[in-house]
Amino acid sequence: MVRVPAHERLVLANGATLILLPRRDVPLLACQALLRGGSVSDPPTLPGVASLVAALLEKGAGARDAYAFAETVEGAGGSFAAAAGPEAISLRSQFLARDQDLMLELLADALRTPRLAANEFEHLRSRQIEFIKAVKDSEPAELIDAYGRALVFCGHPYAQPVHGSESSLARITHAEVLEYHRAQFGADRLILVLAGDLDMRQAERAVSAAIASWPRAGVRASLPSSPPSAPRVLLVDAPGAAQTHFWLGTTGVDRHYPRRAALDLVNTLFGGRFTSLLNAELRIKSGLSYGARSSFVRGSVAGEFAIRSFVETAKTVRAIRLALQALERLHHEGVSAEMLASARAYTLGQYALGLETAADWAGALAEIEFFGLGTRYIDDYPDRLAEVDPDAARAVIAEAFPTPDRLTLAVIGDAERIAEQLSEFGPVDSMRLTDPDFSPGALAHEALA
Amino acid sequence: MRRTALAPSAALREPAPAGRDGVRAQVLANGLQVILWPVHHIPSIALNLWVRAGSRNERPGITGLAHFFEHMMFNGTRSRGPGEFDRLMEAQGGANNAFTSDDVTVYEDWFPAHALELVLELEADRVAHLAFAPELIESERGVVASERRLRVEDNNHGLLAERVQAAAFTVHPYRFATIGSPQDIRAWRLEDLQEFYRTYYAPNNLTLTLAGDFDTETAVRLVRRYFEPIAAQPSPTPVREREPPQGEERRVTLRRKVQTPLVQCAYKAPAAADERASAIHLLMSVLMEGDASRLHRALVEEQQVAIEVGGHWQEGFDPGLLWLSMTLPHDTPPERALAALDAELERVLEAGVTQAELERARNLAIVGFWKRLATIDGKAHLLGEYAVFHSQWAELFEEPRRLAEVTREQLRGVAADILAPRQRTVGILAPNGARSRVRP
């Protein structure tokens, strides 16, 4: 059974948390750093600042400019990737074990003395805007969460796109990036996990030397309040699209939700695996779609519960109805003991596969530390799963799974062919896929008010 | 592809990994090749079943059949109803996927150690006794059509690549898109499926690999119990088509309602088993792996004519394609980006690469190899790749040596062999109504 491997945890005087986990199956060293902050700390009208700061961490730090930094990382065969999430900037790195000192040097430089150069900022910003256009051209499904969240969390930081919009990115200045780093970076925000073929003593010394003199951040990390949610319908027009992408969502539950095991099992059965109720309706029985899934995003406060799928344009309404009916049936019928047994076996069987490598463990331990969950979150999980019976499942369905009438619908598709029919799900707001924001004007305005 | 996007097989290279002595390989009397790699760091097993059949084995009228067949393999056998395969496997903690390429179809299962017997039984059952229920064929046509809309019709990268591939080959079946043409997807008959099954899903055309938490003797016994009764079949007719030398550059131009133009260059390249394979992988890495790579630095960072460069070598049984592709900022004319790309490639042809660039590529390859070896999934997959495309699974363990031996001269040599405009097909996807001339 999966158990958290032996590791060391220490908190430096300046508040930085360091976790070391030795593992010697391959000569690699993995690092996962989380820096509290993220897009919820973006200026309210400027989503995308944290994301740009994160991307700039790789674009020169300490004595190295952008090219020298990349050359040093890749010259050693290493990787180094920073990205913003809603609540943290995450930094992932992997090197050959022989390059432990180099990896720690680059990491400390990126966190403490990133160059954040104006020319790199300008280029990254314009590239990010072009990336959004490119994704709209070819993979609009990648953006459907941004549209859905803008609707569901209207007025809350979660409504803002983590990586910004074409319009917000165009408004962000270099000064805002520098200010974010000044205020939001500091030792007390840092969780650093090193896992792999590790020299423990040397790593501890090196990290302490690099981080111990780092001051605390200028401000305390802020957490958003619980988000609101009111059902709405949004149609994002993609003229000529062969298929429709849809998203049905609303506020879910947070990371400390006490009935996590039951939640996981019920979601596995509803939309978390191939034979789930949703996939059975939309793919297996009807052949309508290549796939349909549901998931919860569980942060320090509740993110969304959402259903996502896609379907040939002409069958849009039929597919959305089927998804809603599947949810309705979950509420009416619950799940049987036999279904729960299958979901439990599946969840446990796949759980081990997600905690296989040193990098997997670095990610898992960082997350546990970040949310203050404790290692029992992993160690006791099988026992918690074993306790879930149909009554517990029924309770979690009533409490955490929304009824269909609470869901917000976001659709990307060919408006000319589907706009009228969508009105059966409520009054429809519309915008174009090429619009530079993720919500129609009125909503964006409300969000800022 | 059944459920997840899988990049074309990535580069394989590296220093001698431990574990070789533990690997056991044998060929059953019916021709099934079995390779087992026991490792015990997690209580799980990864299984790969490689079928030597892909869109390379198709002809006009049945394009997409290999891929469609991959879907049908989940839809029931003589003794198990539709959906039973997934239901039984998931109830024992297992998950699965599958993908189809030009050359092969690969079935993958990941499951807890205790489910080994069930999974082997399920796999053998569908290899031996697949059912072809007409109503499921129809419903699965819908699923595949949805997959095609996702990957091709609504995805400009996929759409352009399909057209480029069709133009690059005039004779060889690599000209067919693996997903198939929309007309053919609607048109296969039951007999086509049955014939394909008989021909290619025979034990002598399969390689089974297992990596993970099992006892080798037990695993061998179970594999024999379930697979040995399946009868061998006559070897499939070899693919004999040979693509004639290209001789001149070809062009494909598409106009779509898009904001960002795309440029793809597909060069004729050797087969996977070519002795220059390691040098080709390292050349690709020098050109486009990471922010310090040649093309990224020149085209994305300095000249800013692309927001992204990428590429891969389509390694197959027969000589195929090596792709270099660019996504452009909305206001960059494709011909300008193409000229910038050509200037960079010209520099490589003239002056070769530096020793530092070669070492960088080598180190990236080493780390990439270790990352794959760190998982049971990576091990099962590597064994399959080497057994199928290099005829020898043990070659996997020689890659480090081959990698260490690659020289700058060899990189320059493969660049000269492959990166010539006269043996490439250029695909350009430009916005509707753009005024810039696409062809200089």
Interface residues (C-beta under 8 A of the other chain):
Chain A: M1 V2 D25 V26 P27 L28 E58 A66 Y67 A70 E71 V73 E74 G75 A76 G77 G78 S79 Q94 F95 L96 H123 S126 R127 E130 F131 K133 A134 K136 D137 S138 E139 P140 A141 P239 G240 A241 A242 Q243 R273 F274 T275 A280 R283 I284 K285 S286 G287 L288 S289 Y290 G291 F310 V311 E312 A341 S342 A345 Y346 L348 G349 Q350 A352 L353 L355 E356 T357 A358 T434
Chain B: R3 P17 H41 I42 P43 S44 P82 G83 D86 R87 E90 A91 Q92 G93 G94 A95 N96 W110 F111 P112 A115 E138 S139 E140 R141 G142 V143 A145 S146 E147 R149 L150 E153 D154 N155 N156 H157 G158 K257 V258 Q259 T260 E289 G290 D291 A292 S293 R297 V300 E301 Q304 I307 E308 T327 P329 H330 A356 E359 R360 R362 N363 L364 A365 I366 V367 G368 W370 K371 L373 A374 T375 I376 D377
